[in-house]
Structure formats: C-alpha cells, structure tokens
Amino acid sequence: MAGTAASDREQRILGIIETARAKRPKFRDDRITMAHGAGGKATAALIEGLLLPAFASPALDELGDAGVVTVDGTALALTTDSFVVKPIRFPGGSIGELAVNGTANDLAVAGAKPLALTLSLILEEGLEAGVLRDEIEAIARAAEAAEVTIVAGDTKVVERGHADQMYICTTGMGRVDPRAQLSPRGLQPGDRILVSGSIGEHGTAIMLARGEFELGATVESDTRPLWPAVDALLDRAGPALRCLRDATRGGVASVLNELARASGVAMLVREAAVPVPPMVAGAAELLGIDPMHVANEGVLVAIVAPEQADAALEALRAAPGGAQAAEIGEVKTSPSGMVLVETAFGGKRVMDQLVGDPLPRIC
C-alpha cells in the first residue's frame, strides 16, 4: 500500500509540473540579469515571453538554431550570434575560433552546409595588437577548417573598461541540404536520443580558465565544426533523422527540455549512458553542477527513428570528435513536455532547465 501511495503522489506531482510546463513562459522581470543569457529558464522567458510575440514570424516558431528563407527555389539558412567569452583564450580554443564554429554549427544543425559568415569586432581601448592578431589568425584557421568564407564585417572600438578585451558578433548563411527534413514536430514515441560526443568539456574548461576555483583538473574545450557529423548523419539516417540541436548554453538538459516542450512528447534519459569525462564529472560534483547543464561547443543532440538509430550512432562515432558518441535515451508519450532521468539507482527524477547563472560568459 505504501508503494502505491508513493506512486500516486509521484503522478500527481508530475501532473502539476506538466500543467505548469505547458504554459508559455512570461517575461515579468524588472531588470535583465546574467541569468537571462545563460540558456535556461530566464532565457526562455525572455525569448518566448518578449521577443517572439514582438517579432512574430513562421521562421521563428520552432526556436531553431537558424531560420530558413527560400530565394528563387533555394532554401537558405540564416543565423546570428554574439560571443562574449571570458577569458578570451582558454584550453582548447579562443573567442575567435569559438565565433566561427558556434555560428557554423548553428547552420549545420539546421541541416544546412555553412557557406559564408560576416564578422563584427567590438574592441576595447587598450587591447594589445598582438592579442588581436592572434584572434584574427584563429578566425582565419577556423573558417578554413569549417569551409566558410568571411564575406563582410565591421569594427568598433569602445572605451577602456566597457568590454572584456573584445566581443565578436557574427551572421552565418548556409544552403539547406535536400536530405534534411528536420523539425521538432516530427518527434515520435520510440525515437532514440543520441549525443555526438562526451559532454561538459567547454563549460568546464572556461570555468577552470577563469581561475575562480582551486581545482587541479585539465580540461580542454570541445569547440569544433559539426557539419562533418551532420553530413554523415544525413547520409546514413536520411529521413529517419528527426531533429538536431547543438548543446551550447544550458547544455544537453536545455536542448532536451526545449524539444520536449516544442513537440509535446516526453524524454527519458539513462544517466549511466551519458558520456561524461571523469574530469568534468569530478569538477561538476565538487561545484554542485549537473554536467547535463554545462555548455558544449562541439556536441550535438540528434533524435533518430529507432530503425536507423544504430546506423546513426555508427556515423557519429566515425566523425571527427565522435568517438564517445552514445545513445542516451528515448522519446516517450508522457509526461508531455518533460524530461525524466533514470538514475544509476533505478529511480527517476525530473531534469529541468537551468535556473540562475552558475557559469557566466561561456560563449
């Protein structure tokens, strides 16, 4: 009887959460805080409660990483991004490399081969010329590796103390691949959830580079172009590839919550199947952070129909940086709009979006 009562209570609680999650977030804050840029609940409230109603457009409805416009029968994906990472150089990368890969990857997970970028530099008075040269070289190398061309740009200088050395703003354009039929609305119960590699490395690398924590771990950012992985997925999974997202701000947890809400399905994640490097897991445990909420810059989440899940996973593992790709869960029917985690102890817990801002300026 006790077990039945506990189960009933759990269902009532899940029902309450499900009802609350079905409501569109409202923007009620009096002031902007750092949490509004962290990729979690505050970000969702800002976007869905203020920006989307103001800029009503079918291209924005799916809250994808890029919007698609059709010009003379050619589908083009467009995206824009801003990079304010601190410090600007960190183990495994720098703000310049991040700007190129982050923008190109937003196009890639929209099913578009990246073609061109614009680049706007906001430089702080007093920035050393050598630092600027290093970042320009990093941008050029990353653009070559991602096979994109820098086609336009702008430069502004702000007074000393009004920027952290430099900020970078980008816009990217890509051609949508005809093999790509991607939409969160296509998710179905039984679909498999894949990640393209180990998670949490970028956010952890930034956290350690900031020098605010006395941890002896060495972790490098995973920043890399994702089009090779997307190309391989499109080739092997075809129309069975339902949806893609890159797990940047807010990590894998935010991506899954956004997809669950957008599609009206549930997600069940097997905690033991999620590839978390030991150094990331150790740092996260010491700091009380869930690795699923930690940012990545070279990891995508793929939702694939079950009949092609094995082929898709094989394709990811053969792509650059994909050795640790894994199937971490599946799409369920209920509770609608929610993500549950099956823990190592056999129980389940709700995995919500990030609350607050535990790791500022990671991208």
C-alpha positions as CSV (number, residue, x, y, z in Angstrom):
1,M,0.0,0.0,0.0
2,A,2.8,2.4,0.8
3,G,4.3,1.8,-2.6
4,T,1.0,2.6,-4.3
5,A,0.5,5.8,-2.3
6,A,4.1,6.9,-3.2
7,S,3.4,6.2,-6.9
8,D,0.1,8.1,-6.8
9,R,1.8,11.1,-5.1
10,E,4.5,11.0,-7.8
11,Q,2.0,11.0,-10.6
12,R,0.1,14.0,-9.0
13,I,3.4,15.9,-8.7
14,L,4.3,15.1,-12.3
15,G,0.8,16.2,-13.4
16,I,1.2,19.6,-11.7
17,I,4.6,20.1,-13.3
18,E,3.3,19.0,-16.7
19,T,0.5,21.5,-16.5
20,A,2.9,24.3,-15.5
21,R,5.3,23.5,-18.2
22,A,2.6,23.6,-20.9
23,K,2.1,27.3,-20.3
24,R,4.2,29.7,-22.4
25,P,6.8,31.4,-20.2
26,K,6.1,35.1,-19.4
27,F,8.7,37.8,-19.1
28,R,7.9,39.6,-15.8
29,D,11.4,40.7,-14.6
30,D,12.1,44.3,-13.8
31,R,15.7,44.1,-14.9
32,I,18.0,42.0,-17.0
33,T,20.3,39.7,-15.1
34,M,23.2,37.4,-16.2
35,A,20.7,34.5,-15.9
36,H,18.9,35.9,-19.0
37,G,21.9,34.9,-21.1
38,A,22.6,31.5,-19.5
39,G,20.3,29.4,-21.8
40,G,18.0,28.3,-19.0
41,K,14.5,29.3,-17.7
42,A,15.3,33.0,-17.6
43,T,16.4,32.9,-21.3
44,A,13.3,31.0,-22.3
45,A,11.1,33.6,-20.6
46,L,12.9,36.5,-22.3
47,I,12.7,34.8,-25.7
48,E,9.2,33.3,-25.6
49,G,7.6,36.0,-23.4
50,L,9.0,39.1,-25.0
51,L,10.9,38.6,-28.3
52,L,8.8,36.1,-30.1
53,P,5.5,38.0,-29.6
54,A,7.2,41.1,-30.8
55,F,8.7,39.5,-33.9
56,A,6.0,37.1,-34.9
57,S,7.3,35.1,-37.8
58,P,6.8,31.4,-39.0
59,A,10.6,31.2,-39.3
60,L,10.9,31.7,-35.5
61,D,8.1,29.3,-34.4
62,E,10.4,26.3,-34.0
63,L,13.0,28.2,-32.0
64,G,15.7,26.5,-34.0
65,D,19.4,27.5,-34.2
66,A,18.8,29.1,-37.6
67,G,15.9,30.4,-39.7
68,V,15.2,29.3,-43.2
69,V,14.2,31.6,-46.1
70,T,13.7,30.5,-49.7
71,V,15.1,32.6,-52.6
72,D,14.2,31.5,-56.2
73,G,13.7,28.0,-55.0
74,T,16.9,27.7,-53.0
75,A,16.4,27.2,-49.2
76,L,19.0,29.2,-47.3
77,A,19.6,29.1,-43.5
78,L,20.5,32.3,-41.7
79,T,21.8,32.6,-38.1
80,T,23.4,35.3,-36.0
81,D,25.4,35.1,-32.7
82,S,27.5,37.1,-30.3
83,F,30.5,35.9,-28.3
84,V,31.5,37.5,-25.0
85,V,33.5,34.7,-23.5
86,K,35.8,35.4,-20.6
87,P,38.7,34.7,-20.7
88,I,39.1,35.1,-24.5
89,R,41.7,32.4,-24.6
90,F,41.2,29.1,-22.9
91,P,42.4,25.5,-23.1
92,G,41.4,24.1,-26.4
93,G,40.4,27.3,-28.1
94,S,39.7,31.1,-28.1
95,I,36.9,33.5,-28.8
96,G,37.9,33.8,-32.5
97,E,37.7,30.0,-33.1
98,L,34.5,29.9,-31.0
99,A,32.8,32.6,-33.1
100,V,33.4,30.7,-36.3
101,N,32.5,27.2,-35.0
102,G,29.5,28.4,-33.0
103,T,27.9,30.2,-36.0
104,A,28.7,27.4,-38.5
105,N,27.3,24.8,-36.1
106,D,24.0,26.7,-35.8
107,L,23.7,26.3,-39.5
108,A,24.8,22.7,-39.5
109,V,22.2,21.5,-37.0
110,A,19.6,23.3,-39.1
111,G,20.6,20.8,-41.9
112,A,22.5,23.5,-43.9
113,K,26.1,23.3,-45.2
114,P,27.8,26.5,-43.9
115,L,28.9,28.8,-46.7
116,A,29.6,32.3,-45.5
117,L,30.0,34.5,-42.4
118,T,30.0,38.2,-41.6
119,L,32.2,39.3,-38.7
120,S,31.8,42.3,-36.4
121,L,34.6,43.1,-33.9
122,I,34.0,45.2,-30.8
123,L,37.4,46.0,-29.4
124,E,38.2,47.5,-26.1
125,E,40.5,50.5,-26.0
126,G,44.0,49.3,-24.9
127,L,43.7,45.8,-26.4
128,E,47.2,44.6,-27.3
129,A,47.7,44.4,-31.1
130,G,49.3,41.0,-30.6
131,V,46.2,39.7,-29.0
132,L,44.1,41.0,-31.8
133,R,46.4,39.4,-34.4
134,D,46.2,36.1,-32.6
135,E,42.4,36.1,-32.8
136,I,42.3,37.1,-36.4
137,E,44.6,34.2,-37.2
138,A,42.4,31.9,-35.1
139,I,39.3,33.1,-37.0
140,A,41.0,32.5,-40.4
141,R,42.1,29.0,-39.4
142,A,38.7,28.1,-38.1
143,A,37.0,29.4,-41.2
144,E,39.2,27.4,-43.4
145,A,38.6,24.2,-41.3
146,A,34.8,24.8,-41.4
147,E,34.9,25.7,-45.1
148,V,33.2,29.0,-44.8
149,T,34.2,32.4,-46.2
150,I,34.3,35.7,-44.3
151,V,32.4,38.0,-46.7
152,A,31.8,41.2,-44.8
153,G,32.4,42.8,-41.4
154,D,32.6,45.8,-39.2
155,T,34.9,47.1,-36.4
156,K,34.1,49.3,-33.4
157,V,36.2,50.4,-30.5
158,V,34.7,51.2,-27.1
159,E,36.3,52.9,-24.1
160,R,38.6,51.1,-21.7
161,G,36.5,49.2,-19.2
162,H,33.5,48.8,-21.4
163,A,34.3,45.4,-22.8
164,D,36.4,42.3,-21.8
165,Q,39.2,42.9,-24.4
166,M,36.9,42.0,-27.3
167,Y,33.5,40.9,-28.3
168,I,32.6,39.2,-31.6
169,C,29.3,39.3,-33.5
170,T,28.6,37.0,-36.5
171,T,26.0,36.2,-39.0
172,G,26.1,33.0,-41.0
173,M,24.5,31.7,-44.2
174,G,24.2,28.2,-45.4
175,R,22.4,26.1,-48.1
176,V,19.9,23.7,-46.7
177,D,20.7,20.2,-47.7
178,P,17.9,18.5,-49.6
179,R,18.3,15.4,-47.4
180,A,17.4,17.4,-44.3
181,Q,13.7,17.2,-43.2
182,L,14.3,18.4,-39.6
183,S,11.7,19.6,-37.2
184,P,10.9,19.0,-33.5
185,R,7.3,18.5,-34.5
186,G,8.3,15.2,-36.1
187,L,9.4,13.6,-32.9
188,Q,7.6,10.3,-32.1
189,P,7.5,8.0,-29.1
190,G,10.2,5.4,-29.5
191,D,12.7,7.7,-31.2
192,R,16.2,7.5,-29.9
193,I,18.2,10.3,-28.3
194,L,21.9,10.5,-29.4
195,V,24.7,12.7,-28.4
196,S,27.7,13.1,-30.7
197,G,30.4,13.0,-28.0
198,S,31.3,13.5,-24.4
199,I,29.6,16.4,-22.7
200,G,30.5,19.3,-20.5
201,E,34.1,20.0,-21.6
202,H,33.7,23.5,-23.0
203,G,31.9,24.9,-19.9
204,T,34.3,23.2,-17.6
205,A,37.3,24.4,-19.5
206,I,36.1,28.0,-19.2
207,M,35.3,27.6,-15.6
208,L,38.8,26.4,-14.8
209,A,40.4,29.0,-17.0
210,R,38.7,31.8,-15.0
211,G,40.8,30.7,-12.0
212,E,37.9,31.1,-9.6
213,F,38.1,27.5,-8.3
214,E,41.0,25.6,-6.9
215,L,40.8,22.5,-9.0
216,G,43.7,20.7,-10.4
217,A,41.8,19.2,-13.4
218,T,43.0,19.8,-17.0
219,V,40.0,20.0,-19.4
220,E,40.0,21.4,-23.0
221,S,37.1,22.9,-24.8
222,D,35.5,20.7,-27.4
223,T,35.0,23.5,-29.9
224,R,34.9,22.1,-33.5
225,P,32.8,22.3,-36.7
226,L,29.9,19.9,-36.7
227,W,29.0,19.8,-40.4
228,P,31.0,16.6,-41.0
229,A,29.0,14.8,-38.3
230,V,25.7,16.2,-39.7
231,D,26.6,15.3,-43.2
232,A,27.4,11.7,-42.0
233,L,24.0,11.6,-40.2
234,L,22.1,12.8,-43.2
235,D,23.8,10.2,-45.3
236,R,23.2,7.2,-43.0
237,A,19.9,8.0,-41.4
238,G,18.2,10.0,-44.1
239,P,14.5,10.8,-43.3
240,A,14.8,8.9,-40.1
241,L,16.8,11.8,-38.7
242,R,14.0,13.8,-37.0
243,C,15.8,16.8,-35.4
244,L,19.2,18.2,-34.5
245,R,20.4,20.7,-31.9
246,D,23.8,21.8,-30.7
247,A,24.1,21.7,-26.9
248,T,25.7,25.1,-26.2
249,R,24.3,27.4,-23.4
250,G,22.3,25.4,-20.9
251,G,23.8,22.1,-22.2
252,V,22.1,18.9,-23.1
253,A,19.4,19.5,-20.5
254,S,18.2,22.7,-22.1
255,V,18.1,21.2,-25.6
256,L,16.0,18.2,-24.4
257,N,13.6,20.4,-22.5
258,E,13.1,22.7,-25.5
259,L,12.5,19.8,-27.8
260,A,10.1,18.1,-25.4
261,R,8.0,21.3,-25.0
262,A,8.1,22.1,-28.7
263,S,6.9,18.6,-29.7
264,G,4.6,17.7,-26.8
265,V,6.4,14.5,-26.0
266,A,8.4,13.3,-23.0
267,M,12.1,12.4,-22.9
268,L,13.7,9.6,-20.8
269,V,17.4,9.8,-20.3
270,R,19.5,7.0,-18.9
271,E,22.0,8.7,-16.7
272,A,24.5,5.9,-16.9
273,A,24.6,6.1,-20.7
274,V,25.6,9.8,-20.8
275,P,29.3,10.2,-21.7
276,V,30.8,12.5,-19.1
277,P,34.6,12.7,-18.9
278,P,35.9,11.9,-15.4
279,M,37.5,15.3,-15.0
280,V,34.2,17.0,-15.9
281,A,32.2,14.7,-13.6
282,G,34.7,15.4,-10.8
283,A,34.6,19.2,-11.2
284,A,30.8,19.2,-11.5
285,E,30.4,17.2,-8.4
286,L,32.7,19.4,-6.3
287,L,30.8,22.5,-7.5
288,G,27.3,21.1,-7.3
289,I,26.7,21.4,-11.0
290,D,24.9,18.8,-13.2
291,P,27.1,18.1,-16.3
292,M,23.9,18.0,-18.3
293,H,23.5,21.7,-17.7
294,V,27.2,22.5,-18.7
295,A,27.8,24.1,-22.1
296,N,29.4,22.4,-25.1
297,E,30.7,23.8,-28.4
298,G,31.3,20.7,-30.4
299,V,28.4,18.4,-29.3
300,L,25.0,17.9,-31.0
301,V,21.9,16.1,-29.9
302,A,20.2,14.0,-32.6
303,I,16.7,12.5,-32.4
304,V,16.5,9.5,-34.7
305,A,13.8,6.9,-35.6
306,P,14.6,3.6,-33.9
307,E,15.1,1.6,-37.1
308,Q,18.1,3.9,-38.0
309,A,19.5,4.6,-34.5
310,D,22.4,2.1,-34.8
311,A,23.4,3.4,-38.2
312,A,23.2,7.0,-37.0
313,L,25.3,6.2,-33.9
314,E,27.9,4.4,-36.1
315,A,28.1,7.5,-38.4
316,L,28.6,9.8,-35.4
317,R,31.4,7.6,-33.9
318,A,33.2,7.8,-37.3
319,A,33.0,11.6,-37.4
320,P,35.7,13.9,-36.0
321,G,35.4,14.1,-32.2
322,G,32.7,11.4,-32.2
323,A,34.5,8.5,-30.5
324,Q,32.4,8.9,-27.4
325,A,29.0,9.3,-29.2
326,A,26.3,7.5,-27.4
327,E,22.6,6.7,-27.3
328,I,21.4,8.2,-24.0
329,G,17.6,7.7,-24.0
330,E,14.4,7.7,-26.0
331,V,11.2,9.7,-26.7
332,K,8.2,8.8,-24.6
333,T,4.5,9.7,-24.7
334,S,4.2,11.2,-21.2
335,P,4.5,13.2,-19.1
336,S,4.2,15.6,-22.0
337,G,6.8,18.3,-22.4
338,M,9.0,16.9,-19.6
339,V,12.4,15.3,-19.4
340,L,13.0,12.5,-16.9
341,V,16.3,10.9,-15.9
342,E,16.6,7.3,-15.0
343,T,19.3,7.4,-12.3
344,A,22.0,4.9,-11.6
345,F,20.0,3.8,-8.5
346,G,17.0,2.8,-10.6
347,G,14.8,5.8,-9.7
348,K,13.7,8.7,-11.8
349,R,14.0,12.5,-11.4
350,V,12.8,15.5,-13.4
351,M,15.6,17.2,-15.4
352,D,14.5,20.8,-15.7
353,Q,16.1,23.7,-17.5
354,L,19.0,25.6,-15.9
355,V,18.0,28.0,-13.2
356,G,20.2,31.0,-12.5
357,D,23.7,31.5,-13.9
358,P,26.3,29.2,-12.5
359,L,28.8,29.7,-15.3
360,P,28.8,33.2,-16.8
361,R,30.3,34.2,-20.2
362,I,31.0,30.8,-21.6
363,C,30.3,31.7,-25.2
